[in-house]
Amino acid sequence: MTTSKPAPLWQLSGSGYGEPLSALVAATIRWEASRYELTQQDLAAYLHRSRSAVSQRFTGRVPWSLDDLGRIAEAMGVKPGYLLEEPPAAAWRA
């Protein structure tokens, strides 16, 4: 019985999502925020950030931090990994 070793990281092709992970996370957070009827201002207040800072993260210009993902997930009652899953196609239209 032979066991193959996984490929070194430098040989891996990427996430396979077709979009950068930061764009996927931004789309998921936009989608979930709309489902919870949370505005950018609501999230800004919760995260102790400016609305402008949240707007930059909503649009994907600035990636969300892991700490922000943890706090958002906690507020929404989901595991942080859920925010890394691809949202419905409608979420990509931002």
Biopython code that builds the backbone (N, CA, C, O; Angstrom):
import numpy as np
from Bio.PDB.StructureBuilder import StructureBuilder

atoms = [
    (1, "MET", "N", (0.849, -1.175, 0.000)),
    (1, "MET", "CA", (0.000, 0.000, 0.000)),
    (1, "MET", "C", (0.897, 1.242, 0.000)),
    (1, "MET", "O", (1.714, 1.430, 0.902)),
    (2, "THR", "N", (0.736, 2.072, -1.006)),
    (2, "THR", "CA", (1.510, 3.306, -1.069)),
    (2, "THR", "C", (0.598, 4.494, -0.824)),
    (2, "THR", "O", (-0.555, 4.531, -1.256)),
    (3, "THR", "N", (1.144, 5.436, -0.133)),
    (3, "THR", "CA", (0.395, 6.650, 0.170)),
    (3, "THR", "C", (1.078, 7.800, -0.533)),
    (3, "THR", "O", (2.280, 8.007, -0.372)),
    (4, "SER", "N", (0.319, 8.550, -1.312)),
    (4, "SER", "CA", (0.918, 9.683, -2.010)),
    (4, "SER", "C", (0.921, 10.904, -1.108)),
    (4, "SER", "O", (0.007, 11.118, -0.311)),
    (5, "LYS", "N", (1.967, 11.692, -1.253)),
    (5, "LYS", "CA", (2.092, 12.913, -0.464)),
    (5, "LYS", "C", (1.331, 14.025, -1.178)),
    (5, "LYS", "O", (1.263, 14.039, -2.407)),
    (6, "PRO", "N", (0.765, 14.945, -0.428)),
    (6, "PRO", "CA", (0.098, 16.082, -1.074)),
    (6, "PRO", "C", (1.127, 16.942, -1.799)),
    (6, "PRO", "O", (2.308, 16.952, -1.451)),
    (7, "ALA", "N", (0.656, 17.657, -2.804)),
    (7, "ALA", "CA", (1.532, 18.541, -3.566)),
    (7, "ALA", "C", (2.011, 19.688, -2.692)),
    (7, "ALA", "O", (1.276, 20.155, -1.822)),
    (8, "PRO", "N", (3.246, 20.149, -2.917)),
    (8, "PRO", "CA", (3.703, 21.328, -2.169)),
    (8, "PRO", "C", (2.790, 22.521, -2.454)),
    (8, "PRO", "O", (2.201, 22.616, -3.530)),
    (9, "LEU", "N", (2.680, 23.421, -1.493)),
    (9, "LEU", "CA", (1.793, 24.579, -1.645)),
    (9, "LEU", "C", (2.063, 25.364, -2.913)),
    (9, "LEU", "O", (1.121, 25.847, -3.542)),
    (10, "TRP", "N", (3.320, 25.508, -3.308)),
    (10, "TRP", "CA", (3.635, 26.312, -4.487)),
    (10, "TRP", "C", (3.132, 25.671, -5.771)),
    (10, "TRP", "O", (3.114, 26.323, -6.815)),
    (11, "GLN", "N", (2.723, 24.403, -5.717)),
    (11, "GLN", "CA", (2.198, 23.728, -6.906)),
    (11, "GLN", "C", (0.677, 23.748, -6.970)),
    (11, "GLN", "O", (0.101, 23.379, -7.993)),
    (12, "LEU", "N", (0.027, 24.164, -5.914)),
    (12, "LEU", "CA", (-1.431, 24.170, -5.906)),
    (12, "LEU", "C", (-1.936, 25.282, -6.815)),
    (12, "LEU", "O", (-1.299, 26.329, -6.934)),
    (13, "SER", "N", (-3.068, 25.061, -7.449)),
    (13, "SER", "CA", (-3.560, 25.993, -8.460)),
    (13, "SER", "C", (-4.421, 27.113, -7.903)),
    (13, "SER", "O", (-4.702, 28.067, -8.629)),
    (14, "GLY", "N", (-4.841, 27.049, -6.688)),
    (14, "GLY", "CA", (-5.682, 28.111, -6.138)),
    (14, "GLY", "C", (-6.933, 27.547, -5.509)),
    (14, "GLY", "O", (-7.077, 26.337, -5.337)),
    (15, "SER", "N", (-7.841, 28.454, -5.166)),
    (15, "SER", "CA", (-9.039, 28.050, -4.432)),
    (15, "SER", "C", (-10.057, 27.323, -5.289)),
    (15, "SER", "O", (-10.866, 26.558, -4.765)),
    (16, "GLY", "N", (-10.033, 27.545, -6.593)),
    (16, "GLY", "CA", (-11.000, 26.905, -7.456)),
    (16, "GLY", "C", (-12.318, 27.648, -7.550)),
    (16, "GLY", "O", (-13.225, 27.192, -8.247)),
    (17, "TYR", "N", (-12.453, 28.781, -6.869)),
    (17, "TYR", "CA", (-13.689, 29.532, -6.892)),
    (17, "TYR", "C", (-13.797, 30.432, -8.105)),
    (17, "TYR", "O", (-14.901, 30.842, -8.464)),
    (18, "GLY", "N", (-12.686, 30.752, -8.747)),
    (18, "GLY", "CA", (-12.724, 31.654, -9.889)),
    (18, "GLY", "C", (-12.661, 33.114, -9.493)),
    (18, "GLY", "O", (-12.457, 33.975, -10.349)),
    (19, "GLU", "N", (-12.826, 33.405, -8.246)),
    (19, "GLU", "CA", (-12.752, 34.771, -7.708)),
    (19, "GLU", "C", (-11.792, 34.741, -6.534)),
    (19, "GLU", "O", (-11.652, 33.707, -5.881)),
    (20, "PRO", "N", (-11.123, 35.864, -6.249)),
    (20, "PRO", "CA", (-10.302, 35.890, -5.034)),
    (20, "PRO", "C", (-11.172, 35.607, -3.813)),
    (20, "PRO", "O", (-12.350, 35.965, -3.784)),
    (21, "LEU", "N", (-10.592, 34.971, -2.822)),
    (21, "LEU", "CA", (-11.341, 34.638, -1.614)),
    (21, "LEU", "C", (-11.903, 35.887, -0.951)),
    (21, "LEU", "O", (-12.999, 35.849, -0.391)),
    (22, "SER", "N", (-11.161, 37.001, -1.007)),
    (22, "SER", "CA", (-11.656, 38.236, -0.387)),
    (22, "SER", "C", (-12.935, 38.724, -1.079)),
    (22, "SER", "O", (-13.818, 39.273, -0.420)),
    (23, "ALA", "N", (-13.043, 38.530, -2.397)),
    (23, "ALA", "CA", (-14.261, 38.929, -3.113)),
    (23, "ALA", "C", (-15.423, 38.025, -2.740)),
    (23, "ALA", "O", (-16.558, 38.484, -2.606)),
    (24, "LEU", "N", (-15.140, 36.747, -2.574)),
    (24, "LEU", "CA", (-16.184, 35.800, -2.173)),
    (24, "LEU", "C", (-16.706, 36.147, -0.783)),
    (24, "LEU", "O", (-17.915, 36.141, -0.554)),
    (25, "VAL", "N", (-15.796, 36.448, 0.149)),
    (25, "VAL", "CA", (-16.202, 36.804, 1.512)),
    (25, "VAL", "C", (-17.018, 38.091, 1.505)),
    (25, "VAL", "O", (-18.029, 38.187, 2.201)),
    (26, "ALA", "N", (-16.587, 39.082, 0.725)),
    (26, "ALA", "CA", (-17.328, 40.344, 0.645)),
    (26, "ALA", "C", (-18.744, 40.094, 0.133)),
    (26, "ALA", "O", (-19.705, 40.657, 0.658)),
    (27, "ALA", "N", (-18.874, 39.253, -0.891)),
    (27, "ALA", "CA", (-20.199, 38.952, -1.448)),
    (27, "ALA", "C", (-21.070, 38.227, -0.420)),
    (27, "ALA", "O", (-22.258, 38.523, -0.288)),
    (28, "THR", "N", (-20.479, 37.284, 0.300)),
    (28, "THR", "CA", (-21.243, 36.552, 1.315)),
    (28, "THR", "C", (-21.709, 37.479, 2.433)),
    (28, "THR", "O", (-22.852, 37.386, 2.882)),
    (29, "ILE", "N", (-20.837, 38.366, 2.878)),
    (29, "ILE", "CA", (-21.221, 39.284, 3.953)),
    (29, "ILE", "C", (-22.294, 40.255, 3.467)),
    (29, "ILE", "O", (-23.232, 40.556, 4.206)),
    (30, "ARG", "N", (-22.171, 40.745, 2.245)),
    (30, "ARG", "CA", (-23.234, 41.617, 1.693)),
    (30, "ARG", "C", (-24.571, 40.871, 1.687)),
    (30, "ARG", "O", (-25.597, 41.414, 2.095)),
    (31, "TRP", "N", (-24.545, 39.643, 1.226)),
    (31, "TRP", "CA", (-25.765, 38.832, 1.134)),
    (31, "TRP", "C", (-26.376, 38.605, 2.512)),
    (31, "TRP", "O", (-27.575, 38.807, 2.708)),
    (32, "GLU", "N", (-25.555, 38.189, 3.454)),
    (32, "GLU", "CA", (-26.063, 37.906, 4.797)),
    (32, "GLU", "C", (-26.520, 39.178, 5.494)),
    (32, "GLU", "O", (-27.520, 39.161, 6.211)),
    (33, "ALA", "N", (-25.809, 40.275, 5.296)),
    (33, "ALA", "CA", (-26.230, 41.542, 5.902)),
    (33, "ALA", "C", (-27.604, 41.940, 5.381)),
    (33, "ALA", "O", (-28.443, 42.426, 6.140)),
    (34, "SER", "N", (-27.836, 41.733, 4.088)),
    (34, "SER", "CA", (-29.157, 42.082, 3.541)),
    (34, "SER", "C", (-30.232, 41.161, 4.106)),
    (34, "SER", "O", (-31.349, 41.607, 4.368)),
    (35, "ARG", "N", (-29.910, 39.886, 4.297)),
    (35, "ARG", "CA", (-30.883, 38.951, 4.882)),
    (35, "ARG", "C", (-31.248, 39.340, 6.309)),
    (35, "ARG", "O", (-32.392, 39.171, 6.731)),
    (36, "TYR", "N", (-30.281, 39.856, 7.044)),
    (36, "TYR", "CA", (-30.514, 40.284, 8.424)),
    (36, "TYR", "C", (-30.951, 41.745, 8.511)),
    (36, "TYR", "O", (-31.140, 42.284, 9.602)),
    (37, "GLU", "N", (-31.108, 42.378, 7.348)),
    (37, "GLU", "CA", (-31.485, 43.794, 7.257)),
    (37, "GLU", "C", (-30.521, 44.684, 8.024)),
    (37, "GLU", "O", (-30.929, 45.620, 8.711)),
    (38, "LEU", "N", (-29.233, 44.378, 7.895)),
    (38, "LEU", "CA", (-28.185, 45.174, 8.518)),
    (38, "LEU", "C", (-27.618, 46.146, 7.488)),
    (38, "LEU", "O", (-27.279, 45.752, 6.372)),
    (39, "THR", "N", (-27.519, 47.382, 7.861)),
    (39, "THR", "CA", (-26.922, 48.375, 6.974)),
    (39, "THR", "C", (-25.404, 48.412, 7.218)),
    (39, "THR", "O", (-24.890, 47.833, 8.175)),
    (40, "GLN", "N", (-24.724, 49.106, 6.324)),
    (40, "GLN", "CA", (-23.298, 49.307, 6.526)),
    (40, "GLN", "C", (-23.058, 50.048, 7.840)),
    (40, "GLN", "O", (-22.096, 49.765, 8.556)),
    (41, "GLN", "N", (-23.932, 50.991, 8.147)),
    (41, "GLN", "CA", (-23.793, 51.740, 9.402)),
    (41, "GLN", "C", (-23.974, 50.827, 10.608)),
    (41, "GLN", "O", (-23.268, 50.972, 11.606)),
    (42, "ASP", "N", (-24.918, 49.886, 10.525)),
    (42, "ASP", "CA", (-25.114, 48.925, 11.613)),
    (42, "ASP", "C", (-23.838, 48.117, 11.862)),
    (42, "ASP", "O", (-23.393, 47.973, 13.001)),
    (43, "LEU", "N", (-23.260, 47.592, 10.778)),
    (43, "LEU", "CA", (-22.036, 46.813, 10.922)),
    (43, "LEU", "C", (-20.883, 47.673, 11.413)),
    (43, "LEU", "O", (-20.071, 47.223, 12.222)),
    (44, "ALA", "N", (-20.807, 48.913, 10.927)),
    (44, "ALA", "CA", (-19.742, 49.823, 11.354)),
    (44, "ALA", "C", (-19.815, 50.047, 12.862)),
    (44, "ALA", "O", (-18.793, 50.008, 13.547)),
    (45, "ALA", "N", (-21.002, 50.279, 13.369)),
    (45, "ALA", "CA", (-21.167, 50.501, 14.802)),
    (45, "ALA", "C", (-20.779, 49.249, 15.586)),
    (45, "ALA", "O", (-20.099, 49.339, 16.608)),
    (46, "TYR", "N", (-21.207, 48.095, 15.113)),
    (46, "TYR", "CA", (-20.910, 46.845, 15.805)),
    (46, "TYR", "C", (-19.416, 46.548, 15.810)),
    (46, "TYR", "O", (-18.880, 46.046, 16.798)),
    (47, "LEU", "N", (-18.741, 46.863, 14.693)),
    (47, "LEU", "CA", (-17.316, 46.558, 14.553)),
    (47, "LEU", "C", (-16.409, 47.690, 15.032)),
    (47, "LEU", "O", (-15.185, 47.559, 15.018)),
    (48, "HIS", "N", (-17.016, 48.801, 15.454)),
    (48, "HIS", "CA", (-16.253, 49.981, 15.875)),
    (48, "HIS", "C", (-15.363, 50.493, 14.741)),
    (48, "HIS", "O", (-14.183, 50.787, 14.934)),
    (49, "ARG", "N", (-15.959, 50.588, 13.566)),
    (49, "ARG", "CA", (-15.285, 51.112, 12.382)),
    (49, "ARG", "C", (-16.149, 52.215, 11.803)),
    (49, "ARG", "O", (-17.304, 52.379, 12.196)),
    (50, "SER", "N", (-15.589, 52.974, 10.866)),
    (50, "SER", "CA", (-16.388, 53.986, 10.180)),
    (50, "SER", "C", (-17.250, 53.300, 9.119)),
    (50, "SER", "O", (-16.934, 52.198, 8.671)),
    (51, "ARG", "N", (-18.339, 53.961, 8.720)),
    (51, "ARG", "CA", (-19.169, 53.415, 7.653)),
    (51, "ARG", "C", (-18.361, 53.317, 6.370)),
    (51, "ARG", "O", (-18.546, 52.384, 5.589)),
    (52, "SER", "N", (-17.468, 54.272, 6.145)),
    (52, "SER", "CA", (-16.612, 54.255, 4.963)),
    (52, "SER", "C", (-15.710, 53.016, 4.947)),
    (52, "SER", "O", (-15.512, 52.404, 3.897)),
    (53, "ALA", "N", (-15.167, 52.650, 6.107)),
    (53, "ALA", "CA", (-14.318, 51.455, 6.190)),
    (53, "ALA", "C", (-15.116, 50.202, 5.858)),
    (53, "ALA", "O", (-14.617, 49.309, 5.173)),
    (54, "VAL", "N", (-16.343, 50.135, 6.337)),
    (54, "VAL", "CA", (-17.197, 48.986, 6.027)),
    (54, "VAL", "C", (-17.563, 48.994, 4.546)),
    (54, "VAL", "O", (-17.600, 47.937, 3.915)),
    (55, "SER", "N", (-17.830, 50.152, 3.993)),
    (55, "SER", "CA", (-18.147, 50.264, 2.567)),
    (55, "SER", "C", (-16.997, 49.733, 1.711)),
    (55, "SER", "O", (-17.229, 49.029, 0.729)),
    (56, "GLN", "N", (-15.770, 50.065, 2.076)),
    (56, "GLN", "CA", (-14.612, 49.576, 1.323)),
    (56, "GLN", "C", (-14.516, 48.059, 1.398)),
    (56, "GLN", "O", (-14.073, 47.420, 0.444)),
    (57, "ARG", "N", (-14.920, 47.487, 2.504)),
    (57, "ARG", "CA", (-14.905, 46.032, 2.636)),
    (57, "ARG", "C", (-16.083, 45.400, 1.892)),
    (57, "ARG", "O", (-15.948, 44.317, 1.324)),
    (58, "PHE", "N", (-17.227, 46.066, 1.893)),
    (58, "PHE", "CA", (-18.390, 45.565, 1.148)),
    (58, "PHE", "C", (-18.074, 45.466, -0.343)),
    (58, "PHE", "O", (-18.492, 44.517, -1.006)),
    (59, "THR", "N", (-17.348, 46.431, -0.862)),
    (59, "THR", "CA", (-17.043, 46.458, -2.297)),
    (59, "THR", "C", (-15.833, 45.610, -2.656)),
    (59, "THR", "O", (-15.554, 45.402, -3.837)),
    (60, "GLY", "N", (-15.111, 45.118, -1.655)),
    (60, "GLY", "CA", (-13.948, 44.290, -1.920)),
    (60, "GLY", "C", (-12.660, 45.068, -2.135)),
    (60, "GLY", "O", (-11.618, 44.472, -2.406)),
    (61, "ARG", "N", (-12.715, 46.379, -2.018)),
    (61, "ARG", "CA", (-11.482, 47.169, -2.177)),
    (61, "ARG", "C", (-10.504, 46.885, -1.053)),
    (61, "ARG", "O", (-9.290, 46.924, -1.254)),
    (62, "VAL", "N", (-11.034, 46.596, 0.138)),
    (62, "VAL", "CA", (-10.222, 46.246, 1.306)),
    (62, "VAL", "C", (-10.763, 44.914, 1.824)),
    (62, "VAL", "O", (-11.973, 44.777, 2.000)),
    (63, "PRO", "N", (-9.897, 43.933, 2.071)),
    (63, "PRO", "CA", (-10.406, 42.651, 2.576)),
    (63, "PRO", "C", (-10.839, 42.743, 4.038)),
    (63, "PRO", "O", (-10.300, 43.538, 4.808)),
    (64, "TRP", "N", (-11.816, 41.921, 4.406)),
    (64, "TRP", "CA", (-12.241, 41.817, 5.789)),
    (64, "TRP", "C", (-11.141, 41.150, 6.593)),
    (64, "TRP", "O", (-10.471, 40.249, 6.090)),
    (65, "SER", "N", (-10.942, 41.574, 7.830)),
    (65, "SER", "CA", (-9.957, 40.916, 8.693)),
    (65, "SER", "C", (-10.587, 39.661, 9.296)),
    (65, "SER", "O", (-11.810, 39.526, 9.342)),
    (66, "LEU", "N", (-9.751, 38.769, 9.747)),
    (66, "LEU", "CA", (-10.257, 37.567, 10.416)),
    (66, "LEU", "C", (-11.021, 37.923, 11.682)),
    (66, "LEU", "O", (-12.022, 37.284, 12.005)),
    (67, "ASP", "N", (-10.556, 38.935, 12.397)),
    (67, "ASP", "CA", (-11.269, 39.366, 13.604)),
    (67, "ASP", "C", (-12.662, 39.888, 13.256)),
    (67, "ASP", "O", (-13.628, 39.603, 13.963)),
    (68, "ASP", "N", (-12.766, 40.658, 12.156)),
    (68, "ASP", "CA", (-14.074, 41.145, 11.711)),
    (68, "ASP", "C", (-14.983, 39.976, 11.350)),
    (68, "ASP", "O", (-16.158, 39.962, 11.714)),
    (69, "LEU", "N", (-14.432, 38.991, 10.629)),
    (69, "LEU", "CA", (-15.247, 37.824, 10.262)),
    (69, "LEU", "C", (-15.770, 37.118, 11.501)),
    (69, "LEU", "O", (-16.927, 36.702, 11.545)),
    (70, "GLY", "N", (-14.921, 36.985, 12.503)),
    (70, "GLY", "CA", (-15.348, 36.344, 13.744)),
    (70, "GLY", "C", (-16.471, 37.100, 14.425)),
    (70, "GLY", "O", (-17.433, 36.494, 14.896)),
    (71, "ARG", "N", (-16.359, 38.410, 14.481)),
    (71, "ARG", "CA", (-17.400, 39.219, 15.136)),
    (71, "ARG", "C", (-18.695, 39.196, 14.334)),
    (71, "ARG", "O", (-19.778, 39.095, 14.910)),
    (72, "ILE", "N", (-18.592, 39.290, 13.004)),
    (72, "ILE", "CA", (-19.792, 39.257, 12.160)),
    (72, "ILE", "C", (-20.476, 37.905, 12.288)),
    (72, "ILE", "O", (-21.698, 37.834, 12.420)),
    (73, "ALA", "N", (-19.699, 36.841, 12.250)),
    (73, "ALA", "CA", (-20.271, 35.496, 12.385)),
    (73, "ALA", "C", (-20.976, 35.348, 13.730)),
    (73, "ALA", "O", (-22.072, 34.792, 13.806)),
    (74, "GLU", "N", (-20.346, 35.844, 14.782)),
    (74, "GLU", "CA", (-20.950, 35.779, 16.112)),
    (74, "GLU", "C", (-22.276, 36.532, 16.136)),
    (74, "GLU", "O", (-23.260, 36.046, 16.691)),
    (75, "ALA", "N", (-22.301, 37.713, 15.536)),
    (75, "ALA", "CA", (-23.522, 38.519, 15.519)),
    (75, "ALA", "C", (-24.638, 37.840, 14.737)),
    (75, "ALA", "O", (-25.813, 37.974, 15.078)),
    (76, "MET", "N", (-24.265, 37.105, 13.683)),
    (76, "MET", "CA", (-25.263, 36.452, 12.835)),
    (76, "MET", "C", (-25.595, 35.041, 13.303)),
    (76, "MET", "O", (-26.484, 34.391, 12.753)),
    (77, "GLY", "N", (-24.874, 34.570, 14.324)),
    (77, "GLY", "CA", (-25.146, 33.236, 14.844)),
    (77, "GLY", "C", (-24.688, 32.114, 13.936)),
    (77, "GLY", "O", (-25.287, 31.039, 13.919)),
    (78, "VAL", "N", (-23.621, 32.361, 13.174)),
    (78, "VAL", "CA", (-23.071, 31.330, 12.282)),
    (78, "VAL", "C", (-21.609, 31.115, 12.636)),
    (78, "VAL", "O", (-21.007, 31.924, 13.341)),
    (79, "LYS", "N", (-21.045, 30.025, 12.147)),
    (79, "LYS", "CA", (-19.618, 29.780, 12.327)),
    (79, "LYS", "C", (-18.849, 30.638, 11.333)),
    (79, "LYS", "O", (-19.333, 30.864, 10.224)),
    (80, "PRO", "N", (-17.665, 31.124, 11.697)),
    (80, "PRO", "CA", (-16.901, 31.970, 10.784)),
    (80, "PRO", "C", (-16.671, 31.333, 9.412)),
    (80, "PRO", "O", (-16.659, 32.033, 8.400)),
    (81, "GLY", "N", (-16.489, 30.021, 9.373)),
    (81, "GLY", "CA", (-16.278, 29.331, 8.099)),
    (81, "GLY", "C", (-17.439, 29.490, 7.134)),
    (81, "GLY", "O", (-17.253, 29.431, 5.918)),
    (82, "TYR", "N", (-18.630, 29.691, 7.666)),
    (82, "TYR", "CA", (-19.798, 29.892, 6.813)),
    (82, "TYR", "C", (-19.611, 31.113, 5.915)),
    (82, "TYR", "O", (-20.080, 31.128, 4.776)),
    (83, "LEU", "N", (-18.928, 32.135, 6.425)),
    (83, "LEU", "CA", (-18.728, 33.352, 5.649)),
    (83, "LEU", "C", (-17.708, 33.162, 4.534)),
    (83, "LEU", "O", (-17.513, 34.057, 3.711)),
    (84, "LEU", "N", (-17.059, 32.005, 4.501)),
    (84, "LEU", "CA", (-16.115, 31.681, 3.432)),
    (84, "LEU", "C", (-16.769, 30.878, 2.320)),
    (84, "LEU", "O", (-16.133, 30.581, 1.309)),
    (85, "GLU", "N", (-18.033, 30.526, 2.501)),
    (85, "GLU", "CA", (-18.747, 29.750, 1.486)),
    (85, "GLU", "C", (-19.301, 30.679, 0.418)),
    (85, "GLU", "O", (-19.597, 31.845, 0.678)),
    (86, "GLU", "N", (-19.432, 30.149, -0.768)),
    (86, "GLU", "CA", (-19.927, 30.952, -1.879)),
    (86, "GLU", "C", (-21.408, 31.287, -1.681)),
    (86, "GLU", "O", (-22.221, 30.400, -1.422)),
    (87, "PRO", "N", (-21.751, 32.567, -1.805)),
    (87, "PRO", "CA", (-23.155, 32.973, -1.645)),
    (87, "PRO", "C", (-23.953, 32.666, -2.921)),
    (87, "PRO", "O", (-23.376, 32.278, -3.937)),
    (88, "PRO", "N", (-25.262, 32.839, -2.864)),
    (88, "PRO", "CA", (-26.067, 32.697, -4.079)),
    (88, "PRO", "C", (-25.586, 33.672, -5.160)),
    (88, "PRO", "O", (-24.981, 34.698, -4.852)),
    (89, "ALA", "N", (-25.854, 33.349, -6.407)),
    (89, "ALA", "CA", (-25.404, 34.168, -7.534)),
    (89, "ALA", "C", (-25.856, 35.616, -7.408)),
    (89, "ALA", "O", (-25.148, 36.519, -7.855)),
    (90, "ALA", "N", (-27.002, 35.853, -6.818)),
    (90, "ALA", "CA", (-27.521, 37.203, -6.685)),
    (90, "ALA", "C", (-26.609, 38.095, -5.851)),
    (90, "ALA", "O", (-26.605, 39.313, -6.030)),
    (91, "ALA", "N", (-25.841, 37.509, -4.947)),
    (91, "ALA", "CA", (-24.970, 38.292, -4.072)),
    (91, "ALA", "C", (-23.814, 38.936, -4.807)),
    (91, "ALA", "O", (-23.241, 39.912, -4.323)),
    (92, "TRP", "N", (-23.459, 38.404, -5.979)),
    (92, "TRP", "CA", (-22.324, 38.948, -6.726)),
    (92, "TRP", "C", (-22.673, 40.266, -7.402)),
    (92, "TRP", "O", (-21.778, 41.001, -7.821)),
    (93, "ARG", "N", (-23.945, 40.572, -7.511)),
    (93, "ARG", "CA", (-24.360, 41.854, -8.126)),
    (93, "ARG", "C", (-24.410, 42.913, -7.056)),
    (93, "ARG", "O", (-25.448, 43.128, -6.431)),
    (94, "ALA", "N", (-23.295, 43.574, -6.844)),
    (94, "ALA", "CA", (-23.250, 44.594, -5.783)),
    (94, "ALA", "C", (-22.962, 45.953, -6.366)),
    (94, "ALA", "O", (-22.886, 46.937, -5.630)),
]
sb = StructureBuilder()
sb.init_structure("model")
sb.init_model(0)
sb.init_chain("A")
sb.init_seg("    ")
for serial, (resi, resn, name, xyz) in enumerate(atoms, 1):
    if name == "N":
        sb.init_residue(resn, " ", resi, " ")
    sb.init_atom(name, np.array(xyz, "f"), 0.0, 1.0, " ", f" {name:<3s}", serial, name[0])
structure = sb.get_structure()
